[in-house]
Amino acid sequence: MAGFGLGVDVAPINLLPGQSLQPTGPALIDLLVRDHLTQVRLLDSPPAPDIAQAQALAAGGWKTVFGELQHAGMRAVLLLSGAYRADGAPAGGTWAPEGPPGASASPVGAMPTATWIADEKAVLTQIRSQNGGSFPPALAGIEVANEPTVDPSTIPDLAQAIAAAHAEAPGIPVTIGGWRAPKTKGQGFLYNDPSTAPAVVPLVDFVSAHLYPDNAVPSRQHPDRSSTDPSAFAAYARSFLQALVADAKGKPVFVGEFGGRSGLGGGPAASQGGSPAHQQAVVQAVADVLVSEADHGLTGGTAWWLEPALGTHTTCDSFALICLDANGAQPALSTLALIANSAPDK
């Protein structure tokens, strides 16, 4: 992960042509270029996808996606979920390190680590075979899990998954997408806390963190979700990233997810507050800090997320920068574009 880039999280099926909802396919690539966004984070399969949509990737869609990204001069971090086979069908289980809070390393009924790794390897093999036997230049990094639990019981499994990705895709940096660590006192987890990063850093080639400044109970450090003042979130974002860079011990730091709630779209996230102006303030605060700290080990970040994944039968959610309905593009997207245009040379 060299250079610097700002961008968005996006479902790769949304980058395929021929979709009825817009902007998707080539129109979405054009939008990314117009908005100076040079980085994307791709999910190998979105949550509960329509199988036919996901199978389009298996039928040559990966070549199309990475070809379009390369032509547009963008780079991608690929999040492998392991929860879907290479043909897009659900694998039928969950991997223990990504299990629900309180899950042990090997709960009954969990997917074996070997199965999880085999499913991820199959996706990488698919991408390579569709691209003439080598990985596309636009693939800049791989994440083998999303916010897994990192503790002594799960580190061997995570290390095994990272080693497998290295073996399958030599030369491409590998990491985990965010993390959580059990609290030292009481139940529950600390998510993406810089104080727990020392357990993550030895495992990965670059540190990929998730930063949601409004994702805690309101306090002086965490303004509530009615705030529309970017400065209310900037100090926390800067402190978070400076601490993380210090803990990374020279390894690059990438923010794979950041964002705020717009209050749109219904569902649990929307009911937790927010507004389009609030979302804009959070995105502005984090993106501004990323650019200002670019010379101190940060390689950029991607906002969660550009638009709902096709095939999930959702046209808007509270984190989307574009709703595929009458709500349309949110002001946070134009703010992100302005900041991206001021970012350092890639």
C-alpha positions in Angstrom: 0.0 0.0 0.0 2.0 2.9 -1.3 0.9 6.4 -2.3 -2.2 8.1 -1.1 -5.8 7.8 -2.2 -9.3 8.8 -1.1 -12.4 6.8 -2.1 -15.3 4.7 -1.2 -16.4 1.2 -0.3 -18.4 -0.3 -3.1 -19.9 -3.7 -4.1 -18.1 -5.0 -7.2 -21.4 -6.1 -8.8 -22.4 -2.4 -8.8 -19.5 -1.8 -11.2 -20.8 -4.3 -13.8 -22.6 -3.0 -16.9 -26.2 -3.5 -17.8 -27.8 -2.7 -14.5 -31.2 -1.0 -14.4 -30.5 1.1 -11.3 -28.2 4.0 -11.8 -25.5 5.2 -11.3 -24.0 1.7 -11.7 -21.5 0.1 -14.1 -19.6 2.5 -16.4 -21.7 5.5 -15.1 -20.4 4.7 -11.6 -16.8 4.6 -12.8 -17.3 7.9 -14.5 -18.7 9.4 -11.3 -15.6 8.2 -9.3 -13.3 9.7 -11.9 -15.3 13.0 -11.9 -15.1 13.2 -8.1 -11.3 12.6 -8.1 -11.7 9.3 -6.1 -8.8 7.0 -6.7 -9.3 4.3 -4.1 -12.0 1.7 -3.7 -12.6 -1.1 -1.2 -14.4 -4.0 -2.8 -16.5 -6.7 -1.0 -16.2 -10.1 -2.6 -19.9 -10.6 -2.0 -22.3 -8.2 -0.3 -24.4 -9.3 2.7 -27.3 -11.6 1.5 -26.8 -10.9 -2.3 -29.0 -12.1 -5.1 -27.2 -15.2 -6.2 -27.6 -14.3 -9.9 -25.9 -11.0 -9.3 -23.0 -12.6 -7.4 -22.6 -15.3 -10.1 -22.0 -12.6 -12.6 -18.5 -12.1 -11.0 -17.8 -15.8 -11.4 -18.8 -15.6 -15.1 -16.1 -13.1 -16.0 -17.2 -10.1 -14.0 -14.0 -9.7 -12.0 -12.1 -9.1 -15.3 -14.6 -6.3 -16.1 -14.4 -4.7 -12.7 -10.6 -4.6 -12.4 -10.3 -3.6 -16.1 -12.5 -0.6 -15.6 -10.7 0.3 -12.4 -7.3 0.1 -14.1 -8.5 2.1 -17.1 -9.7 4.8 -14.7 -6.4 4.8 -12.7 -7.9 3.5 -9.5 -6.6 1.0 -7.0 -8.6 -1.5 -5.0 -8.4 -3.2 -1.6 -10.4 -6.4 -1.8 -12.2 -7.6 1.3 -12.7 -11.3 1.2 -15.6 -12.5 3.4 -15.0 -16.2 3.2 -18.8 -16.5 3.7 -19.4 -17.1 0.0 -18.1 -19.6 -2.4 -16.4 -18.5 -5.6 -19.7 -19.1 -7.5 -21.5 -16.6 -5.3 -23.5 -19.1 -3.3 -23.5 -18.7 0.5 -21.0 -21.0 2.2 -23.6 -21.8 4.9 -21.6 -20.9 8.0 -19.7 -18.2 9.8 -16.0 -18.2 10.7 -15.3 -18.0 14.5 -13.0 -15.0 14.5 -15.8 -13.0 12.8 -18.5 -14.6 15.0 -20.9 -12.6 17.2 -19.6 -11.0 20.4 -18.9 -13.6 23.0 -18.1 -16.3 20.5 -15.2 -18.6 21.4 -12.5 -19.5 19.0 -14.3 -22.7 17.8 -18.0 -22.5 18.7 -20.1 -25.5 17.7 -21.4 -25.1 14.2 -18.9 -22.5 13.1 -17.2 -22.9 9.7 -13.8 -24.6 10.0 -10.9 -22.2 9.3 -9.8 -24.5 6.4 -13.1 -24.1 4.7 -13.1 -20.3 5.2 -9.6 -20.1 3.7 -10.5 -22.4 0.8 -13.4 -20.2 -0.1 -11.2 -17.1 -0.1 -8.6 -18.8 -2.1 -11.2 -19.8 -4.7 -12.1 -16.2 -5.2 -8.5 -15.1 -5.6 -8.0 -18.0 -8.1 -11.0 -16.8 -10.0 -9.7 -13.3 -10.2 -6.3 -14.4 -11.4 -7.7 -16.9 -14.0 -10.0 -14.2 -15.5 -7.0 -11.9 -15.8 -4.8 -14.2 -17.9 -3.1 -15.9 -15.0 -1.8 -12.9 -13.1 -3.5 -10.5 -10.7 -4.7 -7.2 -12.1 -2.5 -4.2 -11.4 -5.4 -2.4 -9.8 -5.5 -4.9 -6.9 -3.4 -3.1 -4.3 -4.3 -5.0 -1.1 -6.3 -7.9 0.3 -8.2 -8.1 3.6 -8.9 -11.7 4.8 -11.5 -10.8 7.4 -13.7 -7.9 8.5 -13.5 -6.7 12.1 -12.4 -10.1 13.4 -11.8 -10.7 17.1 -8.1 -10.5 17.8 -7.0 -12.4 20.9 -4.7 -15.3 21.7 -7.4 -17.8 20.7 -8.0 -16.3 17.2 -4.5 -15.1 16.2 -3.4 -18.5 14.9 -6.4 -18.7 12.6 -5.9 -15.2 11.3 -2.2 -15.8 10.7 -3.1 -18.9 8.8 -5.6 -17.0 6.6 -3.1 -14.2 5.9 -0.4 -16.7 5.0 -2.7 -18.5 2.6 -3.5 -15.2 0.9 0.2 -14.4 0.6 0.8 -17.8 -1.0 -2.0 -17.4 -3.4 -1.2 -13.7 -4.3 2.5 -13.2 -3.7 3.6 -9.6 -3.7 0.2 -8.2 -2.8 -0.1 -6.7 0.7 -2.4 -8.6 3.1 -4.2 -7.4 6.2 -7.5 -7.7 8.1 -10.2 -5.1 7.7 -10.5 -3.5 11.1 -10.6 -5.6 14.3 -12.0 -5.9 17.8 -10.4 -7.0 21.0 -12.1 -8.2 24.2 -12.3 -5.6 26.9 -9.9 -6.3 29.8 -12.7 -5.5 32.3 -16.3 -6.5 31.7 -17.9 -8.1 28.7 -17.9 -6.8 25.2 -15.3 -5.6 22.7 -13.2 -2.6 21.9 -13.6 -1.9 18.1 -10.6 -0.6 16.2 -9.1 0.9 19.3 -5.5 2.1 18.9 -4.6 0.7 22.3 -5.3 -2.8 21.0 -3.4 -2.3 17.7 -0.1 -3.9 19.0 -1.8 -7.3 18.7 -2.7 -6.6 15.1 0.4 -5.0 13.7 2.7 -8.1 13.7 0.1 -10.0 11.7 -0.4 -7.6 8.8 1.5 -5.9 5.9 -0.5 -2.7 6.5 -2.9 -1.7 9.2 -6.5 -1.2 8.0 -8.7 0.5 10.6 -12.4 1.6 10.8 -13.1 5.1 12.1 -16.5 6.3 13.1 -16.1 9.4 15.3 -19.8 9.4 16.2 -20.1 5.7 17.0 -19.9 6.0 20.8 -22.1 7.4 23.5 -22.1 11.2 23.3 -19.4 12.9 25.4 -17.0 15.7 25.0 -14.9 13.3 22.8 -17.8 11.9 20.9 -20.4 14.6 19.9 -23.9 13.3 19.4 -25.4 12.5 15.9 -27.3 15.8 15.7 -24.0 17.7 15.3 -23.3 19.2 11.9 -20.0 20.8 12.8 -16.9 19.1 11.3 -14.6 20.5 14.0 -16.6 18.5 16.5 -15.2 15.3 15.0 -11.8 16.4 13.7 -9.9 16.4 17.0 -11.0 12.8 17.8 -10.1 11.6 14.2 -6.7 13.2 14.4 -6.0 11.8 17.8 -7.1 8.3 16.7 -5.0 8.3 13.6 -1.9 9.7 15.2 -2.1 7.0 17.9 -2.6 4.4 15.3 0.4 5.5 13.2 2.5 5.4 16.3 1.4 1.9 17.1 1.9 0.7 13.5 5.7 0.9 13.9 6.3 2.1 10.4 3.7 0.0 8.6 1.3 1.9 6.3 -2.1 2.8 7.8 -5.2 2.7 5.7 -8.7 3.6 6.9 -10.9 1.0 5.2 -14.2 2.5 6.6 -15.2 5.9 7.8 -18.5 7.7 7.7 -21.6 9.0 9.5 -25.3 8.4 9.4 -27.6 10.3 7.2 -30.8 9.2 8.9 -32.2 8.0 5.6 -33.2 4.6 4.4 -34.9 3.1 7.4 -33.4 0.2 9.4 -31.4 0.2 12.6 -28.7 2.6 11.5 -31.2 5.3 10.4 -33.1 5.0 13.7 -29.9 5.7 15.6 -29.9 9.4 14.5 -28.1 11.4 12.0 -28.9 13.6 9.0 -27.4 14.4 5.6 -25.7 17.4 7.1 -24.3 15.3 10.0 -23.0 12.7 7.6 -21.3 15.5 5.6 -19.7 16.9 8.7 -18.2 13.5 9.7 -16.9 12.7 6.2 -15.4 16.2 6.0 -13.7 15.9 9.3 -12.1 12.4 8.7 -11.1 13.1 5.1 -9.6 16.5 6.0 -7.5 14.8 8.7 -6.4 12.0 6.3 -5.1 14.5 3.8 -3.4 16.6 6.5 -1.7 13.6 8.0 -0.8 12.0 4.6 3.0 12.5 5.1 2.9 10.6 8.4 2.3 7.0 7.3 -1.3 7.3 6.1 -2.1 5.8 2.7 -5.7 7.2 2.6 -9.1 5.8 3.2 -12.5 4.8 1.8 -15.9 6.0 3.0 -18.6 3.4 4.0 -20.2 3.3 1.6 -20.9 4.6 -1.9 -24.3 3.0 -2.5 -26.3 0.0 -1.5 -25.3 -3.3 -3.2 -27.4 -4.4 -6.1 -29.3 -7.6 -5.4 -29.9 -6.8 -1.7 -33.3 -5.2 -2.5 -32.2 -2.0 -0.7 -32.1 1.3 -2.5 -30.9 3.5 0.4 -29.4 3.1 3.8 -28.1 5.5 6.4 -24.4 5.3 5.4 -24.9 5.4 1.7 -23.4 8.4 -0.1 -25.8 7.7 -3.0 -29.3 6.4 -2.6 -30.6 4.5 -5.6 -34.0 6.2 -5.1 -35.4 9.7 -4.9 -33.0 10.7 -2.2 -30.1 10.6 -4.7 -26.6 11.7 -3.9 -25.9 13.1 -0.5 -23.9 16.3 0.2 -21.2 14.2 1.8 -20.2 12.9 -1.6 -19.5 16.3 -3.1 -17.6 17.2 0.1 -15.4 14.1 -0.3 -14.8 14.9 -3.9 -13.6 18.4 -3.1 -11.2 17.1 -0.4 -10.0 14.3 -2.8 -9.2 17.0 -5.4 -6.9 18.6 -2.9 -5.2 15.4 -1.8 -1.4 14.9 -2.4 -0.2 13.4 -5.6 -0.7 9.6 -5.7 
